[in-house]
């Protein structure tokens, strides 16, 4: 239960960043969040000209098989590293 609380704190904390992380970091945050909260990606991969949707789908799909707990830990570590760099 402590991990879930730390994860929720990290989710709130990342919204207080004073700078915008790179698109690569934003995709990593998105994919880890989705893996932690919903598990493996499902549904169809966006196609056509939805490049942003496809990138988000691919980033999440790359984490297939990662447990929600692992994703939460990785998300927390990434958020903490963003504040160390900031």
Biopython code that builds the backbone (N, CA, C, O; Angstrom):
import numpy as np
from Bio.PDB.StructureBuilder import StructureBuilder

atoms = [
    (1, "UNK", "N", (0.825, -1.193, 0.000)),
    (1, "UNK", "CA", (0.000, 0.000, 0.000)),
    (1, "UNK", "C", (0.870, 1.258, 0.000)),
    (1, "UNK", "O", (0.497, 2.281, -0.573)),
    (2, "UNK", "N", (2.026, 1.169, 0.645)),
    (2, "UNK", "CA", (2.936, 2.311, 0.687)),
    (2, "UNK", "C", (3.411, 2.695, -0.715)),
    (2, "UNK", "O", (3.580, 3.878, -1.014)),
    (3, "UNK", "N", (3.625, 1.699, -1.572)),
    (3, "UNK", "CA", (4.067, 1.961, -2.941)),
    (3, "UNK", "C", (3.005, 2.769, -3.689)),
    (3, "UNK", "O", (3.336, 3.712, -4.407)),
    (4, "UNK", "N", (1.747, 2.408, -3.526)),
    (4, "UNK", "CA", (0.664, 3.115, -4.209)),
    (4, "UNK", "C", (0.591, 4.577, -3.758)),
    (4, "UNK", "O", (0.349, 5.468, -4.573)),
    (5, "UNK", "N", (0.799, 4.819, -2.474)),
    (5, "UNK", "CA", (0.792, 6.188, -1.957)),
    (5, "UNK", "C", (1.961, 6.973, -2.550)),
    (5, "UNK", "O", (1.788, 8.115, -2.977)),
    (6, "UNK", "N", (3.137, 6.374, -2.578)),
    (6, "UNK", "CA", (4.312, 7.032, -3.162)),
    (6, "UNK", "C", (4.092, 7.319, -4.641)),
    (6, "UNK", "O", (4.503, 8.366, -5.141)),
    (7, "UNK", "N", (3.441, 6.385, -5.346)),
    (7, "UNK", "CA", (3.138, 6.569, -6.757)),
    (7, "UNK", "C", (2.196, 7.756, -6.947)),
    (7, "UNK", "O", (2.424, 8.609, -7.805)),
    (8, "UNK", "N", (1.147, 7.803, -6.150)),
    (8, "UNK", "CA", (0.184, 8.902, -6.258)),
    (8, "UNK", "C", (0.843, 10.248, -5.938)),
    (8, "UNK", "O", (0.517, 11.263, -6.553)),
    (9, "UNK", "N", (1.758, 10.251, -4.986)),
    (9, "UNK", "CA", (2.498, 11.479, -4.666)),
    (9, "UNK", "C", (3.373, 11.904, -5.848)),
    (9, "UNK", "O", (3.487, 13.092, -6.150)),
    (10, "UNK", "N", (3.990, 10.918, -6.517)),
    (10, "UNK", "CA", (4.827, 11.224, -7.681)),
    (10, "UNK", "C", (3.985, 11.774, -8.831)),
    (10, "UNK", "O", (4.420, 12.673, -9.551)),
    (11, "UNK", "N", (2.784, 11.235, -8.999)),
    (11, "UNK", "CA", (1.877, 11.721, -10.045)),
    (11, "UNK", "C", (1.538, 13.190, -9.787)),
    (11, "UNK", "O", (1.518, 13.999, -10.715)),
    (12, "UNK", "N", (1.274, 13.530, -8.531)),
    (12, "UNK", "CA", (0.965, 14.921, -8.181)),
    (12, "UNK", "C", (2.214, 15.797, -8.305)),
    (12, "UNK", "O", (2.140, 16.935, -8.768)),
    (13, "UNK", "N", (3.352, 15.258, -7.890)),
    (13, "UNK", "CA", (4.601, 16.024, -7.880)),
    (13, "UNK", "C", (5.041, 16.417, -9.289)),
    (13, "UNK", "O", (5.527, 17.528, -9.500)),
    (14, "UNK", "N", (4.873, 15.511, -10.249)),
    (14, "UNK", "CA", (5.352, 15.783, -11.608)),
    (14, "UNK", "C", (4.612, 16.973, -12.222)),
    (14, "UNK", "O", (5.143, 17.653, -13.101)),
    (15, "UNK", "N", (3.408, 17.217, -11.764)),
    (15, "UNK", "CA", (2.627, 18.350, -12.280)),
    (15, "UNK", "C", (3.167, 19.690, -11.799)),
    (15, "UNK", "O", (2.739, 20.739, -12.279)),
    (16, "UNK", "N", (4.103, 19.664, -10.856)),
    (16, "UNK", "CA", (4.670, 20.906, -10.329)),
    (16, "UNK", "C", (6.015, 21.248, -10.959)),
    (16, "UNK", "O", (6.652, 22.221, -10.556)),
    (17, "UNK", "N", (6.455, 20.470, -11.936)),
    (17, "UNK", "CA", (7.726, 20.768, -12.603)),
    (17, "UNK", "C", (7.699, 22.185, -13.168)),
    (17, "UNK", "O", (6.674, 22.649, -13.667)),
    (18, "UNK", "N", (8.828, 22.856, -13.081)),
    (18, "UNK", "CA", (8.912, 24.234, -13.560)),
    (18, "UNK", "C", (9.400, 24.305, -15.008)),
    (18, "UNK", "O", (9.558, 25.397, -15.554)),
    (19, "UNK", "N", (9.638, 23.157, -15.626)),
    (19, "UNK", "CA", (10.058, 23.104, -17.021)),
    (19, "UNK", "C", (9.351, 21.940, -17.692)),
    (19, "UNK", "O", (8.857, 21.036, -17.019)),
    (20, "UNK", "N", (9.301, 21.962, -19.016)),
    (20, "UNK", "CA", (8.676, 20.873, -19.764)),
    (20, "UNK", "C", (9.748, 19.868, -20.153)),
    (20, "UNK", "O", (10.699, 20.205, -20.859)),
    (21, "UNK", "N", (9.593, 18.632, -19.691)),
    (21, "UNK", "CA", (10.558, 17.595, -20.074)),
    (21, "UNK", "C", (10.494, 17.318, -21.581)),
    (21, "UNK", "O", (9.549, 17.724, -22.257)),
    (22, "UNK", "N", (11.493, 16.634, -22.085)),
    (22, "UNK", "CA", (11.533, 16.278, -23.507)),
    (22, "UNK", "C", (10.362, 15.345, -23.845)),
    (22, "UNK", "O", (9.765, 14.723, -22.966)),
    (23, "UNK", "N", (10.061, 15.269, -25.122)),
    (23, "UNK", "CA", (8.994, 14.364, -25.564)),
    (23, "UNK", "C", (9.300, 12.923, -25.186)),
    (23, "UNK", "O", (8.394, 12.159, -24.853)),
    (24, "UNK", "N", (10.564, 12.555, -25.237)),
    (24, "UNK", "CA", (10.972, 11.200, -24.859)),
    (24, "UNK", "C", (10.615, 10.918, -23.393)),
    (24, "UNK", "O", (10.086, 9.854, -23.072)),
    (25, "UNK", "N", (10.906, 11.867, -22.517)),
    (25, "UNK", "CA", (10.590, 11.712, -21.094)),
    (25, "UNK", "C", (9.074, 11.707, -20.886)),
    (25, "UNK", "O", (8.559, 10.920, -20.092)),
    (26, "UNK", "N", (8.368, 12.572, -21.591)),
    (26, "UNK", "CA", (6.906, 12.613, -21.463)),
    (26, "UNK", "C", (6.284, 11.286, -21.890)),
    (26, "UNK", "O", (5.338, 10.813, -21.260)),
    (27, "UNK", "N", (6.812, 10.684, -22.958)),
    (27, "UNK", "CA", (6.310, 9.378, -23.389)),
    (27, "UNK", "C", (6.601, 8.304, -22.345)),
    (27, "UNK", "O", (5.772, 7.427, -22.100)),
    (28, "UNK", "N", (7.770, 8.376, -21.738)),
    (28, "UNK", "CA", (8.131, 7.400, -20.704)),
    (28, "UNK", "C", (7.205, 7.543, -19.497)),
    (28, "UNK", "O", (6.732, 6.548, -18.950)),
    (29, "UNK", "N", (6.950, 8.787, -19.086)),
    (29, "UNK", "CA", (6.019, 9.014, -17.969)),
    (29, "UNK", "C", (4.634, 8.464, -18.307)),
    (29, "UNK", "O", (4.011, 7.784, -17.492)),
    (30, "UNK", "N", (4.163, 8.762, -19.506)),
    (30, "UNK", "CA", (2.846, 8.295, -19.945)),
    (30, "UNK", "C", (2.774, 6.770, -19.905)),
    (30, "UNK", "O", (1.853, 6.195, -19.326)),
    (31, "UNK", "N", (3.759, 6.126, -20.531)),
    (31, "UNK", "CA", (3.715, 4.669, -20.641)),
    (31, "UNK", "C", (3.828, 3.993, -19.275)),
    (31, "UNK", "O", (3.138, 3.008, -19.012)),
    (32, "UNK", "N", (4.686, 4.513, -18.416)),
    (32, "UNK", "CA", (4.799, 3.932, -17.073)),
    (32, "UNK", "C", (3.515, 4.130, -16.277)),
    (32, "UNK", "O", (3.085, 3.231, -15.555)),
    (33, "UNK", "N", (2.907, 5.297, -16.407)),
    (33, "UNK", "CA", (1.647, 5.562, -15.709)),
    (33, "UNK", "C", (0.561, 4.587, -16.180)),
    (33, "UNK", "O", (-0.147, 3.993, -15.367)),
    (34, "UNK", "N", (0.443, 4.434, -17.497)),
    (34, "UNK", "CA", (-0.580, 3.542, -18.041)),
    (34, "UNK", "C", (-0.322, 2.088, -17.633)),
    (34, "UNK", "O", (-1.257, 1.361, -17.300)),
    (35, "UNK", "N", (0.938, 1.670, -17.659)),
    (35, "UNK", "CA", (1.277, 0.297, -17.275)),
    (35, "UNK", "C", (0.968, 0.077, -15.798)),
    (35, "UNK", "O", (0.482, -0.987, -15.414)),
    (36, "UNK", "N", (1.248, 1.074, -14.977)),
    (36, "UNK", "CA", (1.004, 0.963, -13.530)),
    (36, "UNK", "C", (-0.479, 0.931, -13.207)),
    (36, "UNK", "O", (-0.902, 0.227, -12.290)),
    (37, "UNK", "N", (-1.271, 1.687, -13.953)),
    (37, "UNK", "CA", (-2.686, 1.813, -13.615)),
    (37, "UNK", "C", (-3.614, 0.901, -14.402)),
    (37, "UNK", "O", (-4.704, 0.573, -13.933)),
    (38, "UNK", "N", (-3.189, 0.482, -15.610)),
    (38, "UNK", "CA", (-4.078, -0.326, -16.446)),
    (38, "UNK", "C", (-3.481, -1.654, -16.888)),
    (38, "UNK", "O", (-4.204, -2.501, -17.414)),
    (39, "UNK", "N", (-2.182, -1.862, -16.688)),
    (39, "UNK", "CA", (-1.545, -3.097, -17.136)),
    (39, "UNK", "C", (-1.158, -3.004, -18.603)),
    (39, "UNK", "O", (-0.982, -1.910, -19.139)),
    (40, "UNK", "N", (-1.027, -4.151, -19.245)),
    (40, "UNK", "CA", (-0.571, -4.198, -20.630)),
    (40, "UNK", "C", (-1.527, -3.448, -21.557)),
    (40, "UNK", "O", (-2.735, -3.398, -21.329)),
    (41, "UNK", "N", (-0.951, -2.873, -22.602)),
    (41, "UNK", "CA", (-1.716, -2.119, -23.589)),
    (41, "UNK", "C", (-2.779, -3.011, -24.224)),
    (41, "UNK", "O", (-2.579, -4.215, -24.390)),
    (42, "UNK", "N", (-3.905, -2.406, -24.574)),
    (42, "UNK", "CA", (-4.964, -3.148, -25.250)),
    (42, "UNK", "C", (-5.556, -2.257, -26.340)),
    (42, "UNK", "O", (-5.316, -1.050, -26.369)),
    (43, "UNK", "N", (-6.312, -2.855, -27.211)),
    (43, "UNK", "CA", (-6.933, -2.092, -28.276)),
    (43, "UNK", "C", (-6.043, -1.992, -29.492)),
    (43, "UNK", "O", (-4.927, -2.512, -29.522)),
    (44, "UNK", "N", (-6.561, -1.317, -30.483)),
    (44, "UNK", "CA", (-5.859, -1.155, -31.745)),
    (44, "UNK", "C", (-4.864, 0.001, -31.682)),
    (44, "UNK", "O", (-5.100, 1.018, -31.030)),
    (45, "UNK", "N", (-3.748, -0.184, -32.379)),
    (45, "UNK", "CA", (-2.756, 0.889, -32.489)),
    (45, "UNK", "C", (-3.315, 1.965, -33.406)),
    (45, "UNK", "O", (-3.776, 1.657, -34.506)),
    (46, "UNK", "N", (-3.284, 3.237, -32.968)),
    (46, "UNK", "CA", (-3.740, 4.314, -33.837)),
    (46, "UNK", "C", (-2.909, 4.352, -35.119)),
    (46, "UNK", "O", (-1.705, 4.098, -35.102)),
    (47, "UNK", "N", (-3.556, 4.667, -36.202)),
    (47, "UNK", "CA", (-2.851, 4.699, -37.480)),
    (47, "UNK", "C", (-3.077, 6.015, -38.184)),
    (47, "UNK", "O", (-3.431, 7.023, -37.573)),
    (48, "UNK", "N", (-2.865, 5.980, -39.469)),
    (48, "UNK", "CA", (-3.068, 7.183, -40.264)),
    (48, "UNK", "C", (-2.121, 8.286, -39.852)),
    (48, "UNK", "O", (-0.911, 8.081, -39.754)),
    (49, "UNK", "N", (-2.673, 9.441, -39.616)),
    (49, "UNK", "CA", (-1.846, 10.598, -39.268)),
    (49, "UNK", "C", (-1.842, 10.904, -37.779)),
    (49, "UNK", "O", (-1.441, 11.993, -37.367)),
    (50, "UNK", "N", (-2.287, 9.944, -36.970)),
    (50, "UNK", "CA", (-2.273, 10.131, -35.515)),
    (50, "UNK", "C", (-0.902, 9.713, -34.987)),
    (50, "UNK", "O", (-0.761, 8.693, -34.312)),
    (51, "UNK", "N", (0.102, 10.525, -35.311)),
    (51, "UNK", "CA", (1.472, 10.188, -34.924)),
    (51, "UNK", "C", (1.650, 10.189, -33.409)),
    (51, "UNK", "O", (2.349, 9.337, -32.861)),
    (52, "UNK", "N", (1.017, 11.147, -32.737)),
    (52, "UNK", "CA", (1.126, 11.238, -31.282)),
    (52, "UNK", "C", (0.485, 10.012, -30.621)),
    (52, "UNK", "O", (1.056, 9.417, -29.707)),
    (53, "UNK", "N", (-0.698, 9.650, -31.093)),
    (53, "UNK", "CA", (-1.382, 8.475, -30.552)),
    (53, "UNK", "C", (-0.586, 7.204, -30.778)),
    (53, "UNK", "O", (-0.508, 6.348, -29.897)),
    (54, "UNK", "N", (0.005, 7.083, -31.959)),
    (54, "UNK", "CA", (0.811, 5.902, -32.279)),
    (54, "UNK", "C", (2.059, 5.851, -31.399)),
    (54, "UNK", "O", (2.435, 4.779, -30.924)),
    (55, "UNK", "N", (2.699, 6.988, -31.178)),
    (55, "UNK", "CA", (3.895, 7.029, -30.329)),
    (55, "UNK", "C", (3.548, 6.636, -28.899)),
    (55, "UNK", "O", (4.292, 5.897, -28.255)),
    (56, "UNK", "N", (2.421, 7.129, -28.405)),
    (56, "UNK", "CA", (1.992, 6.784, -27.043)),
    (56, "UNK", "C", (1.692, 5.292, -26.938)),
    (56, "UNK", "O", (2.079, 4.638, -25.969)),
    (57, "UNK", "N", (1.002, 4.763, -27.938)),
    (57, "UNK", "CA", (0.675, 3.339, -27.964)),
    (57, "UNK", "C", (1.950, 2.503, -27.971)),
    (57, "UNK", "O", (2.078, 1.552, -27.200)),
    (58, "UNK", "N", (2.893, 2.858, -28.843)),
    (58, "UNK", "CA", (4.149, 2.106, -28.961)),
    (58, "UNK", "C", (4.952, 2.146, -27.661)),
    (58, "UNK", "O", (5.523, 1.137, -27.248)),
    (59, "UNK", "N", (4.993, 3.317, -27.019)),
    (59, "UNK", "CA", (5.740, 3.441, -25.765)),
    (59, "UNK", "C", (5.132, 2.551, -24.692)),
    (59, "UNK", "O", (5.850, 1.899, -23.934)),
    (60, "UNK", "N", (3.815, 2.529, -24.633)),
    (60, "UNK", "CA", (3.129, 1.691, -23.651)),
    (60, "UNK", "C", (3.309, 0.214, -23.991)),
    (60, "UNK", "O", (3.562, -0.602, -23.104)),
    (61, "UNK", "N", (3.180, -0.132, -25.274)),
    (61, "UNK", "CA", (3.316, -1.521, -25.698)),
    (61, "UNK", "C", (4.711, -2.070, -25.392)),
    (61, "UNK", "O", (4.868, -3.270, -25.164)),
    (62, "UNK", "N", (5.715, -1.202, -25.386)),
    (62, "UNK", "CA", (7.086, -1.628, -25.107)),
    (62, "UNK", "C", (7.242, -2.131, -23.669)),
    (62, "UNK", "O", (8.212, -2.818, -23.352)),
    (63, "UNK", "N", (6.300, -1.793, -22.817)),
    (63, "UNK", "CA", (6.370, -2.208, -21.414)),
    (63, "UNK", "C", (5.557, -3.469, -21.135)),
    (63, "UNK", "O", (5.382, -3.855, -19.979)),
    (64, "UNK", "N", (5.069, -4.102, -22.177)),
    (64, "UNK", "CA", (4.242, -5.299, -22.015)),
    (64, "UNK", "C", (4.939, -6.319, -21.120)),
    (64, "UNK", "O", (6.113, -6.637, -21.310)),
    (65, "UNK", "N", (4.196, -6.821, -20.149)),
    (65, "UNK", "CA", (4.732, -7.815, -19.230)),
    (65, "UNK", "C", (5.291, -7.226, -17.938)),
    (65, "UNK", "O", (5.521, -7.960, -16.976)),
    (66, "UNK", "N", (5.510, -5.918, -17.902)),
    (66, "UNK", "CA", (6.004, -5.283, -16.682)),
    (66, "UNK", "C", (4.864, -5.243, -15.665)),
    (66, "UNK", "O", (3.741, -4.869, -16.003)),
    (67, "UNK", "N", (5.146, -5.623, -14.437)),
    (67, "UNK", "CA", (4.103, -5.615, -13.412)),
    (67, "UNK", "C", (3.745, -4.174, -13.034)),
    (67, "UNK", "O", (4.565, -3.269, -13.183)),
    (68, "UNK", "N", (2.531, -3.969, -12.551)),
    (68, "UNK", "CA", (2.157, -2.627, -12.098)),
    (68, "UNK", "C", (3.109, -2.092, -11.017)),
    (68, "UNK", "O", (3.405, -0.898, -10.982)),
    (69, "UNK", "N", (3.573, -2.968, -10.154)),
    (69, "UNK", "CA", (4.491, -2.541, -9.091)),
    (69, "UNK", "C", (5.819, -2.061, -9.673)),
    (69, "UNK", "O", (6.357, -1.042, -9.240)),
    (70, "UNK", "N", (6.346, -2.793, -10.652)),
    (70, "UNK", "CA", (7.588, -2.373, -11.306)),
    (70, "UNK", "C", (7.393, -1.030, -12.003)),
    (70, "UNK", "O", (8.262, -0.161, -11.940)),
    (71, "UNK", "N", (6.257, -0.865, -12.664)),
    (71, "UNK", "CA", (5.971, 0.378, -13.366)),
    (71, "UNK", "C", (5.860, 1.542, -12.378)),
    (71, "UNK", "O", (6.344, 2.641, -12.650)),
    (72, "UNK", "N", (5.227, 1.298, -11.245)),
    (72, "UNK", "CA", (5.109, 2.354, -10.229)),
    (72, "UNK", "C", (6.483, 2.777, -9.725)),
    (72, "UNK", "O", (6.762, 3.969, -9.601)),
    (73, "UNK", "N", (7.339, 1.801, -9.436)),
    (73, "UNK", "CA", (8.693, 2.115, -8.957)),
    (73, "UNK", "C", (9.476, 2.903, -10.002)),
    (73, "UNK", "O", (10.154, 3.877, -9.674)),
    (74, "UNK", "N", (9.382, 2.477, -11.260)),
    (74, "UNK", "CA", (10.103, 3.159, -12.339)),
    (74, "UNK", "C", (9.569, 4.577, -12.522)),
    (74, "UNK", "O", (10.345, 5.502, -12.760)),
    (75, "UNK", "N", (8.269, 4.756, -12.414)),
    (75, "UNK", "CA", (7.653, 6.088, -12.535)),
    (75, "UNK", "C", (8.156, 6.997, -11.416)),
    (75, "UNK", "O", (8.553, 8.135, -11.668)),
    (76, "UNK", "N", (8.139, 6.497, -10.190)),
    (76, "UNK", "CA", (8.606, 7.268, -9.035)),
    (76, "UNK", "C", (10.067, 7.671, -9.222)),
    (76, "UNK", "O", (10.432, 8.822, -8.987)),
    (77, "UNK", "N", (10.901, 6.718, -9.646)),
    (77, "UNK", "CA", (12.325, 7.004, -9.859)),
    (77, "UNK", "C", (12.522, 8.059, -10.946)),
    (77, "UNK", "O", (13.364, 8.946, -10.809)),
    (78, "UNK", "N", (11.749, 7.961, -12.020)),
    (78, "UNK", "CA", (11.869, 8.925, -13.115)),
    (78, "UNK", "C", (11.455, 10.318, -12.660)),
    (78, "UNK", "O", (12.143, 11.296, -12.953)),
    (79, "UNK", "N", (10.340, 10.414, -11.947)),
    (79, "UNK", "CA", (9.893, 11.717, -11.443)),
    (79, "UNK", "C", (10.945, 12.318, -10.517)),
    (79, "UNK", "O", (11.265, 13.502, -10.631)),
    (80, "UNK", "N", (11.480, 11.524, -9.613)),
    (80, "UNK", "CA", (12.505, 12.016, -8.694)),
    (80, "UNK", "C", (13.741, 12.503, -9.458)),
    (80, "UNK", "O", (14.343, 13.511, -9.088)),
    (81, "UNK", "N", (14.117, 11.787, -10.520)),
    (81, "UNK", "CA", (15.286, 12.206, -11.301)),
    (81, "UNK", "C", (15.024, 13.521, -12.027)),
    (81, "UNK", "O", (15.952, 14.303, -12.229)),
    (82, "UNK", "N", (13.794, 13.778, -12.418)),
    (82, "UNK", "CA", (13.460, 15.039, -13.090)),
    (82, "UNK", "C", (13.641, 16.224, -12.142)),
    (82, "UNK", "O", (14.031, 17.313, -12.562)),
    (83, "UNK", "N", (13.355, 16.001, -10.873)),
    (83, "UNK", "CA", (13.525, 17.080, -9.894)),
    (83, "UNK", "C", (14.988, 17.272, -9.505)),
    (83, "UNK", "O", (15.394, 18.372, -9.130)),
    (84, "UNK", "N", (15.772, 16.214, -9.594)),
    (84, "UNK", "CA", (17.209, 16.326, -9.306)),
    (84, "UNK", "C", (17.896, 17.120, -10.414)),
    (84, "UNK", "O", (18.810, 17.900, -10.147)),
    (85, "UNK", "N", (17.457, 16.922, -11.659)),
    (85, "UNK", "CA", (18.048, 17.616, -12.807)),
    (85, "UNK", "C", (17.602, 19.061, -12.870)),
    (85, "UNK", "O", (18.363, 19.949, -13.254)),
    (86, "UNK", "N", (16.318, 19.287, -12.475)),
    (86, "UNK", "CA", (15.710, 20.607, -12.602)),
    (86, "UNK", "C", (16.451, 21.654, -11.858)),
    (86, "UNK", "O", (16.056, 22.819, -11.873)),
]
sb = StructureBuilder()
sb.init_structure("model")
sb.init_model(0)
sb.init_chain("A")
sb.init_seg("    ")
for serial, (resi, resn, name, xyz) in enumerate(atoms, 1):
    if name == "N":
        sb.init_residue(resn, " ", resi, " ")
    sb.init_atom(name, np.array(xyz, "f"), 0.0, 1.0, " ", f" {name:<3s}", serial, name[0])
structure = sb.get_structure()
